[in-house]
Amino acid sequence: MNIPEGGAQSATPVARLSLWLRISGTMIFFGSATLEARLIWEQTVWTWERGPQMVGFSLAHGPGAILLVFPLLLPVWTVTVVALTARSKIRKSRIGPGRLVALALAVSLFLVGELPDGFWQRAFISQMAASPRAGDLLMYAAYKGDLGTVRGLVSHGVPVNAVDKSYWKTAMHGAAAKGDLSMLRYLVSQGADINALDRSGDSPLELAISANQAEAARFLTENGAKRIRGDDSQRRKAIDDQVGETIEQLNRSEDADPQLQKDIKRANRDEEIQRSSHKDETQ
């Protein structure tokens, strides 16, 4: 008897996942994808609108915290399905295309989650550079050691001496506090002010020495930096002004995004704690 073309393949049983694996896999995938989308939103739109973000912080402190469970379940589900797939291959059962697609989607979520820090800032560097918080982004990227983002912001027109809104620190301050020599060399090559003063009256060299960054301090000194430290009155005024500006911003945002109001209140509490700590140190 002649077997029709493809008949042998059709006779091979198709290995199917159990119903609970299909249902749980669908829930885990969409939960993980929703979380990834939210985190990408925070690293892009929220970042260029509001400045550097504590990514996932507001999510973790709200009802959306349930989404954090799905990335923990995703590798368990994936390993289970891979093991079942391997067993099916050993038994020479056919694997349906749906299972392969599901595994490919799971792997894609892993890859998106493993993208390096700063990837999305660099991907949307034009929007970041045009942000009213570009100075914050530049200083924060320098502190984080993200030279690619710093280069991108400067090349897109952000002044190398731009300051962040709260502390008036420049990228030089951030790099000095972190002791990042590569970042310091780049900033100096771009004409950064090596003796810029922050809101408290501190220079980059002061921050480097205070943070015990000996190599950074040596580099700054060799390039003409001066150790300048603000006095107590400057520090008190800086803290008081920061608290006042935060309260003013909160008052202006009464009808704004509720999440923004929560962020401002949290920042206000942090600044009050900082002011109280400073008073304790000076007593």
HELIX and SHEET records of a PDB file:
HELIX    1   1 GLY A    7  ALA A   11  1                                   5    
HELIX    2   2 LEU A   19  TRP A   41  1                                  23    
HELIX    3   3 GLU A   42  TRP A   46  3                                   5    
HELIX    4   4 THR A   47  ARG A   50  1                                   4    
HELIX    5   5 PHE A   57  ALA A   60  1                                   4    
HELIX    6   6 PRO A   63  VAL A   69  5                                   7    
HELIX    7   7 PHE A   70  ILE A   90  1                                  21    
HELIX    8   8 PRO A   97  GLY A  113  1                                  17    
HELIX    9   9 PHE A  119  ALA A  123  1                                   5    
HELIX   10  10 ILE A  125  ALA A  129  1                                   5    
HELIX   11  11 ALA A  134  LYS A  144  1                                  11    
HELIX   12  12 LEU A  147  SER A  155  1                                   9    
HELIX   13  13 ALA A  171  LYS A  178  1                                   8    
HELIX   14  14 LEU A  181  SER A  189  1                                   9    
HELIX   15  15 PRO A  204  SER A  210  1                                   7    
HELIX   16  16 ALA A  214  GLU A  222  1                                   9    
HELIX   17  17 ASP A  232  ARG A  252  1                                  21    
HELIX   18  18 PRO A  258  THR A  282  1                                  25    
SHEET    1   A 2 VAL A  14  ALA A  15  0                                        
SHEET    2   A 2 ARG A  94  ILE A  95  1                                        
END                                                                             
